[in-house]
Amino acid sequence: MPVPLAELGPAPYAVDGASPQTAAGPGTAVRQPRSVPAAGRRPVGCPRALGAVRELLLVAALWAAYSLGRLVADGHVPTAMANAHRVWDLERALHLPDEASLQHLLAHSETLLRTANGYYAYVHFPATVAFLVWLYLRRPDHYRRARNTLAVLTGAALVVHLLFPLAPPRMLADTGLVDTAARYGPSVYGSPTADDLTNQYAAMPSLHVGWALLVAVGLVAATRSRWRWLWLIHPALTLTVVVATANHYWLDGIVAAAILALIPFLLPALRRPPASGTTGHPVRTPVQKTRADGGTVAMPSISSRLLTVSLTLAGVRRWQFAPKRFIGAAAPPRDPNGHRPPILRHVTVRRQDVEQWPTYVVTPVSGGSAGQILYLHGGAYATEITVGHWNLVARLAERTDRTVTVPIYPLTPEYGHRDVFPTLHRLYRRVAALGSADRLAVVGDSAGAGMALALVQSLPAGDPRPGDLVLLSPWLDATMTNPDIPAIAPRDPLLKPAHLRSLGHLYALPDLPSVAEVSPINGPLRDLGRVTLFTGTRDVLNPDARRLRHLAAEQGTEIVLHEYPGMLHDWVLTPIPEAKRVIGQIADLLTPTRPAAPPPPQLKPTPDRSPPPQPR
């Protein structure tokens, strides 16, 4: 069951100057890897340029998420107006200056009002972007801390917008304030009744003030000039402008400053500048928290927390695996090319169908001579392989120097486990025949991890066992009856137990969902090879992962369990530091300790000797 990532549509694959291919048939090259510079001659600017693009996309994505969140918070006009009167009365009770008096000072000059409106409209965003770009290029040791603080501040502001909609003072008719932007220009807002692109009822906190204060404090910390304190003029001027133009209350700026001041205490990772590597860029090191017993545990990164908050606010778990997406007239038709991989770096991808299953063989440019990996993707047995899966496959191939075989198995509700496992067994035997069994690893995530465990459990006595079985956020029990699941379910931003229970029942038909091929926690746990399991504590499948280790120990099998605090389901498919850490652990696990064998023969397509399963 993957984290929802945007699928790339079918794209042409170029083969070293040849014309792009629009379809990939059995035995044809799907793409050619980008040439890799010789050792010692890698261009120095490439990582920096790629990092700049990544950071730009991240900031743009955060801003888009915030903008969409503001729109979600729109539509509470009566509440926003009532809150506006409460804030106005509270300011008078606190003896704060009257916003109208400040506006009247500027009203003596139309030029001053136009200048204030222009400052409000055109300085806020460009100044913040310029600040981030300058830090990235000139002060990389300060950049990540500033970017993370900006993201947390913006996310906290969105939460306040959702919980406390507030009309700006220019909408209060009895305050004596006027909408200076609408009267004198320039204005960034339309009429509140006709403006569908912005939420004008999100005055508190003022991100104009919060961002300006962050820029000023960041520049003071990152520079050493005796004039650096003049940067504080920027937030002071911004506060004056947002109040004088009647876009914000004094309390909006005060709340923004308070949130900014609390961030270093709420998120310890922001209190420590990251260590710098030889390139001058920050090195990500996990922050440790001391347990009651004196041990330490890695705390979730800022990126993972933001991801969790974003998925929670987007309500992903309400629809991602809802059965109505796959059953009935409302279910969209499946894309026959939806499984095609995107462009992947440092690997070659070939399609070699096996018994009418689309099957891809991913080989690293180093040759893939260290062994084989059979990878089974997740998706609740109902959704197709995603870009996140393909990126994971490419990284595993590159980091382990192994060839990865990726079968595209048929999905439920059209097919069930009885349609999948006969072909899966034959595919496993073919992959195992390509080399030594101890150099074979079966890897799966989510439902694919459950399928991987069930595959090894159901192997006949004469078949070779894989050297390694790696389970990532495995779905082990389709009945979802573990008594510890309800305690975790409210904290899981991705998975809803009722949805999984329904899809597991469909996949099991005509059998019960407790059958071992669907719920491998009920199968035999002996003779599985070396088993390594990764799970997160914000995953409703985590209790069954713990239970599996306990049951395996009772049967004499040791399972190495890596439990990541605060991680959501299938986090290894996302671009966060913890995902890179898991990939590194898998690479260390599967890296051979003895000289590699000669490159194994390629998987060859064979005639289909059995009729394909028919949809149920």
WODA-V919822 format. One record per residue. N is the residue number from 1. RES is the residue in one small letter. PSI is psi as a letter, one per 40 degrees, with the letter a starting at -180 (NA if undefined). NEAR is the number of other C-alpha atoms within 8 Angstrom. Layout:
# WODA-V919822
n/res/psi/near
N/RES/PSI/NEAR
N/RES/PSI/NEAR
This chain:
# WODA-V919822
n/res/psi/near
1/m/g/12
2/p/i/13
3/v/h/10
4/p/h/6
5/l/i/8
6/a/h/6
7/e/h/6
8/l/h/7
9/g/i/5
10/p/h/9
11/a/i/7
12/p/i/8
13/y/h/11
14/a/i/11
15/v/g/10
16/d/g/5
17/g/e/5
18/a/i/6
19/s/i/6
20/p/i/8
21/q/i/9
22/t/e/8
23/a/i/5
24/a/h/9
25/g/i/7
26/p/h/9
27/g/e/10
28/t/i/9
29/a/h/10
30/v/d/11
31/r/i/11
32/q/h/12
33/p/i/10
34/r/i/6
35/s/i/5
36/v/h/5
37/p/i/6
38/a/i/6
39/a/h/5
40/g/e/4
41/r/e/6
42/r/h/7
43/p/h/5
44/v/d/6
45/g/e/6
46/c/d/7
47/p/d/7
48/r/d/8
49/a/d/8
50/l/d/8
51/g/d/8
52/a/d/9
53/v/d/8
54/r/d/8
55/e/d/8
56/l/d/8
57/l/d/8
58/l/d/8
59/v/d/8
60/a/d/8
61/a/d/8
62/l/d/9
63/w/d/8
64/a/d/8
65/a/d/9
66/y/d/11
67/s/d/9
68/l/d/8
69/g/d/10
70/r/d/14
71/l/d/10
72/v/d/7
73/a/e/11
74/d/i/11
75/g/e/4
76/h/f/9
77/v/d/10
78/p/d/6
79/t/d/9
80/a/d/13
81/m/d/11
82/a/d/8
83/n/d/12
84/a/d/13
85/h/d/9
86/r/d/8
87/v/d/9
88/w/d/9
89/d/d/8
90/l/d/8
91/e/d/12
92/r/d/10
93/a/d/7
94/l/e/6
95/h/f/6
96/l/i/8
97/p/i/7
98/d/h/7
99/e/d/12
100/a/d/10
101/s/d/8
102/l/d/10
103/q/d/13
104/h/d/8
105/l/d/7
106/l/e/11
107/a/e/9
108/h/e/6
109/s/h/7
110/e/d/9
111/t/d/6
112/l/d/9
113/l/d/13
114/r/d/12
115/t/d/8
116/a/d/11
117/n/d/15
118/g/d/11
119/y/d/11
120/y/d/12
121/a/d/10
122/y/e/8
123/v/d/9
124/h/c/12
125/f/d/7
126/p/d/8
127/a/d/8
128/t/d/11
129/v/d/8
130/a/d/8
131/f/d/10
132/l/d/11
133/v/d/8
134/w/d/9
135/l/d/11
136/y/d/11
137/l/d/7
138/r/d/6
139/r/g/10
140/p/d/12
141/d/e/13
142/h/e/12
143/y/d/11
144/r/d/9
145/r/d/11
146/a/d/11
147/r/d/9
148/n/d/11
149/t/d/11
150/l/d/10
151/a/d/10
152/v/d/10
153/l/d/12
154/t/d/10
155/g/d/10
156/a/d/9
157/a/d/12
158/l/d/11
159/v/d/8
160/v/d/11
161/h/d/15
162/l/d/10
163/l/d/6
164/f/g/10
165/p/h/18
166/l/h/14
167/a/i/14
168/p/i/15
169/p/d/12
170/r/e/11
171/m/e/7
172/l/h/11
173/a/d/7
174/d/e/5
175/t/e/7
176/g/e/6
177/l/i/13
178/v/i/7
179/d/g/11
180/t/d/11
181/a/d/12
182/a/d/8
183/r/d/6
184/y/d/9
185/g/i/10
186/p/i/10
187/s/i/9
188/v/e/6
189/y/i/8
190/g/a/7
191/s/h/6
192/p/d/7
193/t/e/4
194/a/e/6
195/d/h/10
196/d/e/5
197/l/e/5
198/t/i/9
199/n/h/11
200/q/e/10
201/y/f/12
202/a/f/13
203/a/d/15
204/m/h/16
205/p/i/15
206/s/h/12
207/l/d/11
208/h/d/11
209/v/d/13
210/g/d/15
211/w/d/11
212/a/d/14
213/l/d/12
214/l/d/11
215/v/d/10
216/a/d/12
217/v/d/10
218/g/d/10
219/l/d/11
220/v/d/11
221/a/d/7
222/a/e/8
223/t/i/7
224/r/e/7
225/s/i/5
226/r/e/5
227/w/e/5
228/r/d/10
229/w/e/7
230/l/e/6
231/w/d/10
232/l/e/10
233/i/d/7
234/h/d/10
235/p/d/12
236/a/d/8
237/l/d/8
238/t/d/13
239/l/d/12
240/t/d/8
241/v/d/12
242/v/d/13
243/v/d/14
244/a/d/13
245/t/e/16
246/a/f/16
247/n/d/12
248/h/i/14
249/y/i/14
250/w/d/11
251/l/d/10
252/d/d/12
253/g/d/16
254/i/d/9
255/v/d/11
256/a/d/15
257/a/d/11
258/a/d/8
259/i/d/10
260/l/d/12
261/a/d/7
262/l/d/8
263/i/d/12
264/p/d/11
265/f/d/7
266/l/d/6
267/l/g/9
268/p/d/9
269/a/d/9
270/l/e/11
271/r/e/8
272/r/h/6
273/p/h/8
274/p/i/10
275/a/i/8
276/s/h/10
277/g/a/8
278/t/d/5
279/t/e/5
280/g/e/8
281/h/i/9
282/p/i/11
283/v/h/8
284/r/h/7
285/t/h/5
286/p/h/8
287/v/h/10
288/q/i/8
289/k/h/8
290/t/h/8
291/r/i/8
292/a/d/5
293/d/e/4
294/g/e/6
295/g/i/7
296/t/i/8
297/v/h/9
298/a/h/10
299/m/i/10
300/p/i/12
301/s/i/12
302/i/d/9
303/s/d/9
304/s/d/12
305/r/d/9
306/l/d/11
307/l/d/8
308/t/d/10
309/v/d/8
310/s/d/9
311/l/d/11
312/t/d/11
313/l/d/7
314/a/e/6
315/g/f/9
316/v/d/11
317/r/e/11
318/r/d/8
319/w/e/8
320/q/d/9
321/f/f/12
322/a/h/9
323/p/d/9
324/k/e/8
325/r/e/10
326/f/e/11
327/i/i/9
328/g/a/6
329/a/d/5
330/a/e/8
331/a/h/9
332/p/i/7
333/p/i/4
334/r/i/5
335/d/h/5
336/p/e/5
337/n/e/6
338/g/e/10
339/h/e/9
340/r/h/6
341/p/i/7
342/p/a/9
343/i/h/6
344/l/h/11
345/r/i/7
346/h/e/12
347/v/i/14
348/t/i/13
349/v/h/12
350/r/i/12
351/r/h/15
352/q/g/15
353/d/i/12
354/v/h/11
355/e/f/11
356/q/e/7
357/w/h/10
358/p/h/12
359/t/h/12
360/y/h/12
361/v/h/13
362/v/h/15
363/t/h/13
364/p/i/15
365/v/e/10
366/s/e/7
367/g/d/10
368/g/f/14
369/s/e/13
370/a/e/14
371/g/a/13
372/q/i/16
373/i/h/12
374/l/h/13
375/y/h/12
376/l/h/14
377/h/i/13
378/g/a/15
379/g/f/13
380/a/f/12
381/y/e/13
382/a/e/10
383/t/i/9
384/e/i/8
385/i/i/12
386/t/i/11
387/v/d/12
388/g/d/10
389/h/d/11
390/w/d/12
391/n/d/10
392/l/d/11
393/v/d/11
394/a/d/14
395/r/d/9
396/l/d/14
397/a/d/16
398/e/d/13
399/r/d/8
400/t/e/11
401/d/f/15
402/r/i/16
403/t/h/16
404/v/h/14
405/t/h/13
406/v/h/12
407/p/i/10
408/i/g/9
409/y/i/7
410/p/i/9
411/l/i/11
412/t/i/11
413/p/e/12
414/e/d/8
415/y/i/13
416/g/a/13
417/h/d/11
418/r/d/6
419/d/d/10
420/v/d/11
421/f/d/9
422/p/d/8
423/t/d/9
424/l/d/9
425/h/d/10
426/r/d/8
427/l/d/9
428/y/d/9
429/r/d/9
430/r/d/9
431/v/d/12
432/a/d/13
433/a/e/7
434/l/e/11
435/g/a/11
436/s/i/9
437/a/d/10
438/d/e/9
439/r/e/11
440/l/h/15
441/a/h/14
442/v/h/13
443/v/h/14
444/g/i/18
445/d/i/16
446/s/b/19
447/a/d/16
448/g/d/15
449/a/d/20
450/g/d/17
451/m/d/13
452/a/d/14
453/l/d/11
454/a/d/14
455/l/d/12
456/v/d/10
457/q/d/12
458/s/e/7
459/l/h/9
460/p/i/5
461/a/d/4
462/g/e/4
463/d/i/7
464/p/i/6
465/r/i/11
466/p/i/15
467/g/d/11
468/d/i/13
469/l/h/15
470/v/h/12
471/l/h/17
472/l/h/14
473/s/f/17
474/p/i/16
475/w/h/13
476/l/d/14
477/d/h/13
478/a/e/13
479/t/d/10
480/m/f/9
481/t/e/6
482/n/h/7
483/p/e/5
484/d/e/7
485/i/d/12
486/p/d/8
487/a/d/6
488/i/d/12
489/a/d/12
490/p/d/7
491/r/e/7
492/d/h/13
493/p/e/13
494/l/d/12
495/l/h/14
496/k/h/12
497/p/d/9
498/a/d/6
499/h/d/11
500/l/d/13
501/r/d/11
502/s/d/9
503/l/d/14
504/g/d/14
505/h/d/12
506/l/d/10
507/y/d/14
508/a/d/13
509/l/h/10
510/p/e/4
511/d/i/6
512/l/i/8
513/p/e/13
514/s/e/10
515/v/i/11
516/a/d/10
517/e/e/11
518/v/d/17
519/s/g/17
520/p/e/15
521/i/e/9
522/n/e/9
523/g/i/10
524/p/i/5
525/l/f/10
526/r/i/9
527/d/f/6
528/l/e/12
529/g/a/9
530/r/h/9
531/v/h/12
532/t/h/12
533/l/h/14
534/f/h/12
535/t/i/16
536/g/i/14
537/t/e/13
538/r/f/14
539/d/h/16
540/v/e/15
541/l/e/12
542/n/d/12
543/p/d/10
544/d/d/12
545/a/d/13
546/r/d/9
547/r/d/8
548/l/d/9
549/r/d/12
550/h/d/8
551/l/d/9
552/a/d/13
553/a/d/10
554/e/d/7
555/q/e/8
556/g/e/7
557/t/h/11
558/e/h/9
559/i/h/11
560/v/h/8
561/l/h/10
562/h/h/8
563/e/h/8
564/y/h/10
565/p/h/11
566/g/e/9
567/m/i/13
568/l/i/13
569/h/h/18
570/d/f/13
571/w/e/11
572/v/e/12
573/l/e/12
574/t/i/9
575/p/g/7
576/i/i/10
577/p/d/10
578/e/d/11
579/a/d/12
580/k/d/10
581/r/d/8
582/v/d/10
583/i/d/12
584/g/d/9
585/q/d/8
586/i/d/9
587/a/d/11
588/d/d/8
589/l/d/6
590/l/e/9
591/t/h/9
592/p/i/7
593/t/e/4
594/r/i/4
595/p/h/5
596/a/i/7
597/a/i/7
598/p/i/5
599/p/h/8
600/p/i/9
601/p/i/5
602/q/i/5
603/l/h/9
604/k/h/6
605/p/i/9
606/t/i/6
607/p/i/5
608/d/h/8
609/r/e/5
610/s/i/5
611/p/i/5
612/p/i/6
613/p/i/5
614/q/i/5
615/p/i/5
616/r/NA/5
